[in-house]
Amino acid sequence: MAEVLVNVLLERLATITLDKVGGEFKLVTGVEKEVKSLTRNLEAIQAVLEDAEQRQVTEPTVRRWLSELTEVSFDMDDVLDEWITEVLKQQMEKQEKQVEDALIVTTKKKVCFPFLSSCFCFGQVNQLMLRHDIAVRIKDLNERLASIDERKQSFGFQNITRVSELPERQKTTSLPNVKTFGRDKEKSLIASKLLSESSEGNEVPLIIPIVGMGGMGKTTLAQLVYNDEEVKSHFDKRIWVCVSDPFEEIKIAQAIIEEIDTDNSSKSSNVLQTLTQCIYKLIEGKKFLLVLDDVWSPNSDQWEELIKPLRYGATGSRVLVTTRKEEVATLMKATTTQMISLKALSDAFCLSLFYYSANMDENNVSKEFKDIGLKIVKRCNGLPLAAKTLGSLMRNKKKIHEWQAVLNSKTWELKEIQQDVFRPLLLSYHDLTPAIKRCLLYCVTFPKDYVYNMNCLIELWMSQDYLNAKESKEKIVVGQNYFDDLAMRSFFQDIEVDDEDEYGNIRCKIHDIVHDFLQYLTKDECLILDFELDASERRDVSKDNIRHLTLVHAIENESLAHFLLNCKKLRTLMAIDSFKYSIGPIFELTVQLKCLRTLSLCGGWGESCLREIPETIGGLIHLRYLDLSGNEYLKELPSALGSLYNLQTLRLVYCSSLKEIPETIGGLIHLRYLDLSFNTELKELPSALSSLSNLQTLRLVGCEILEKVDVRRLINLRHLYVEGCEKLELIKGIEKLTDLQRLDVFLVPFIGGDEGNKLEDLKDLNQLQGSLDIYIRGNPNMAENAAAIMVNKAHLLQLRLSFPLDSDEGESREIMNGLEPHPSLESLSIVGYRGGAFSHWLSSLNSLRVLTLRCCGKCGVLPPLGKLASLESLDISSVWELKKVGVEFLGIDDGQTSSSSIFISFPKLKQLTIEDMESWEEWEGVENNNITIMPCLSQLSIESCHHLKALPDFLWKTPLQKLHIDRSPILQDLYRQGTGEEWAKISHIPKISVFPMAKT
């Protein structure tokens, strides 16, 4: 961990010597000499740190030496950061003085800048005192560092040059595939127990424990069975709850309710009786599968209270439990016949998992590599996690000597390592670059089973200066590369793209064994303080060494206040699940923690929320990351917020009482990420916001009454999110942001000109990526300005076009003609189109995979969508004037029905949904052996098509798996199960739901 700190310090020292700041860094005589001396000592130490980091595991003296180096490095980083900040504040003062003089001359209203004398200004005497103090501290630190450098000679460190290369980030994230080895027998056994209708002694629910040591693959096996298609269809309800340690029955009950019914209000209750009553109502008479993953130490009373409502499920209900302890299974009264004990994998299966994780074909591995690989795998002792970790380590090692180095590493002989699985983890850890090591270690500031958000994690890494951007790379890209590398090496698990997050965010977890390993490495530097644990269960650490502190279920009391005030060197303070207690008093203490880089005190509901922020927050000059989301009673922000010059990330989400942002926000000139989402009282943003020239992401989602945003000077803005800003009719200057990459919603109002957005504002925004929703409310002049607006946006993958309700047919057609997208578009939704026919370009989008046509009431004919070579999902609804779907819909031209040429209509269509077609009567088929129609169709749904007389016969030649017909009386009668006239044509389809007609 000292490695990355030294790298950061050398970068800071290089900054100090840059010519661009002239003599302003020369605070007092002699400092320049001290800086050169610091740099020499650090460079000498840096050369041997790779060797020192590896030897510290077995040599306590080296460990103490590194600890001293880390301590000095932290202190030095604080001093240098304070120095740089002071110089740049002086530069700001000069600039603001010039602005102030100009404003006085022009007699205009004075604008409040964060560093004006009225807000924050050192007098000449104070400046000299500060400069002298910094110089004295630098001299003292140099002496301490010189002593450390001198003592390094006694260790005989080797100068090791790191050759590790970080792979370039791919277009898609390098995530490991999910595959299991050697567990087919166990999977079949568990599945048979789940699917069996019998229960021992009619026990409901039947408890089935999977027992095995950590890293044995219990969770992976449970996931495999849980997601089995046969298991899915067997149960009415499936519930997955990660339990972990400690066993908290209230949290588990809340999670069960959340899984069954997301919108159920009872899930927020903290009363066990209320929760169990709710569970009872939700599962009564239903056959359910409940997975309780990673159960540690419940007592019998806790378990009895939780199991009570579950006993009212239907016969065949099951509770699948994963645990390391057989006594947990005994406490739950599971019989030995139901228990599955996971044993170690055989060497053969371990070897297969090893090669799979290394991205190698086991059958094509040379004998030389195979022999070494087998010897490495034997050291895994049958642990899947160890085999997977080592395989991931070998992924970038292509030379035989690199494999031999892993096999012969002294790490295997370490007696100090507490668990066998730690040794392969340590090998993989040492293979990381110093910066990636620090990023990984920082993850332990969160508790076990925490769900990490990749983007948020990257911002946190950035706040600690772990992301060193080189060769003009953006820090965010560096962070993504680091995340990918850790994922590839299997340090992250359960990785998935958040389907609810259209911005492609990634979520993941860390295996609890990996979490234990990281805690082992960080020792006293990171601490998670859970106030719901007994004092005897909390880790006792030296307050002087703690740098990163996480409070869980924090309670306001004297011991917390005393504890915080003694953690003077904290760099991170986070509160998790503390909203029901008291955030306010905690915040009052934090302003005294002057070394903080990261502060996250998110509120919740009720009296515990922050109500005000003191002006003294301006003293946290090192702060890079501030998250005060969820503090619903926070009405205003202090002007001193603008004094947080180094702030990079500011999150104020769901601060629903916040009515304005102070003008001093213009002082946050390093701010990169600003999130003001769901602040429903925020009507306008300060004009000083346009001064944030480094701002890259601005999120205003759900700011319902916000009317305009000025982005003219936000030259580095790349991401702008405004979904739910229903009154935001003017994004001033957006046409100038030609490097903008993300814009989720663009609203074109009734009134155009300078008072509202225009379609032509989008014309040059050709770097847009992801998805974009365009809502056109009725600008009468927009049709003539619509030419070639979207056709050059090659990176845009999803587009939604909503047309004005009152536009006439000609105007609608002109708008649509002008909104032709780039051929690479993958998803398109057209809503409210008033034209009689669709534009020709619709049938030429050969990359289109998803298409939705909704409320296109005037269209009398569907376009030739059968020509779309990539279309997989088609949803058509509320095309009210459509009476007939002819062969043109299939993409078949006149005369082609009798042609001998081969043609495939809808070659990749898998899902077809047609709803609410009140005039539709006929769907024309075609009989030609040379024409293949919908060869991949698996799901067909027809709803509310009251006058449709029949479905074409070509549908029954497709590989349909699911057929759904509802609120379509003629069809319901025609295809009624068993007795319908056309039932025989559809009876072969595996899943049919033709709902009977409601009786009148």
Salt bridges, closest charged atoms under 4 A:
GLU3 OE1 - LYS437 NZ 3.46
GLU32 OE1 - LYS26 NZ 3.85
GLU50 OE1 - ARG162 NH2 2.96
ASP51 OD2 - ARG55 NH1 3.51
GLU59 OE2 - ARG55 NE 2.85
GLU68 OE1 - ARG151 NH2 2.41
GLU71 OE1 - ARG547 NH2 3.02
GLU71 OE2 - LYS569 NZ 2.66
ASP75 OD2 - ARG144 NH1 3.41
ASP75 OD1 - LYS569 NZ 3.89
ASP77 OD1 - ARG12 NE 2.62
ASP77 OD2 - ARG571 NH2 2.93
ASP77 OD2 - ARG597 NH2 3.04
ASP78 OD1 - ARG571 NH2 3.21
ASP78 OD1 - ARG597 NH1 2.52
ASP81 OD1 - ARG12 NH1 3.35
ASP81 OD2 - HIS622 ND1 2.66
ASP81 OD2 - ARG624 NH1 2.74
GLU82 OE1 - ARG137 NH2 3.24
GLU100 OE2 - LYS110 NZ 3.07
ASP101 OD1 - LYS97 NZ 3.16
ASP133 OD2 - ARG137 NH1 2.96
ASP149 OD1 - LYS152 NZ 2.57
GLU168 OE2 - LYS473 NZ 3.27
GLU186 OE2 - ARG183 NH1 3.44
GLU197 OE2 - HIS234 NE2 3.56
GLU197 OE2 - LYS287 NZ 3.04
ASP228 OD1 - LYS187 NZ 3.64
GLU229 OE2 - LYS232 NZ 3.60
GLU248 OE2 - LYS251 NZ 3.78
GLU258 OE1 - LYS267 NZ 2.68
GLU304 OE1 - ARG311 NH2 3.39
GLU304 OE2 - LYS333 NZ 3.79
GLU305 OE2 - LYS308 NZ 3.03
ASP347 OD2 - LYS378 NZ 3.03
ASP371 OD2 - LYS367 NZ 2.80
ASP420 OD1 - ARG423 NH1 2.88
ASP431 OD1 - LYS397 NZ 2.77
ASP431 OD2 - ARG489 NH1 2.88
ASP449 OD1 - LYS509 NZ 3.96
GLU459 OE1 - ARG651 NH2 2.71
ASP465 OD2 - ARG12 NH2 2.54
ASP465 OD2 - ARG624 NH2 3.69
GLU474 OE1 - ARG672 NH2 3.68
ASP484 OD2 - ARG169 NH1 2.64
ASP485 OD2 - ARG489 NE 3.16
GLU496 OE2 - ARG507 NH2 2.84
ASP512 OD2 - ARG324 NH2 2.92
ASP512 OD1 - HIS511 ND1 2.93
ASP516 OD1 - LYS448 NZ 2.69
GLU525 OE2 - ARG438 NH2 2.86
GLU525 OE2 - HIS548 NE2 3.62
ASP530 OD1 - HIS553 ND1 2.86
GLU532 OE1 - HIS553 ND1 3.56
GLU532 OE2 - LYS580 NZ 3.89
ASP577 OD2 - LYS251 NZ 3.26
GLU607 OE1 - ARG611 NH2 2.74
ASP675 OD2 - ARG651 NH1 4.00
ASP675 OD2 - ARG699 NE 3.40
ASP710 OD2 - ARG712 NH2 2.60
GLU729 OE2 - ARG777 NH1 3.31
ASP761 OD1 - LYS758 NZ 3.87
GLU809 OE2 - ARG813 NH1 3.66
GLU826 OE1 - ARG849 NH1 3.43
GLU872 OE2 - ARG849 NE 3.87
ASP875 OD2 - ARG854 NH2 3.34
ASP893 OD1 - LYS867 NZ 3.47
GLU924 OE1 - LYS884 NZ 3.58
GLU927 OE1 - LYS957 NZ 3.80
GLU943 OE2 - HIS964 NE2 2.81
GLU943 OE1 - ARG967 NH2 2.63
ASP953 OD1 - LYS985 NZ 3.05
ASP966 OD2 - ARG967 NH1 3.21
ASP973 OD1 - ARG976 NH1 2.53
GLU982 OE1 - LYS985 NZ 2.78
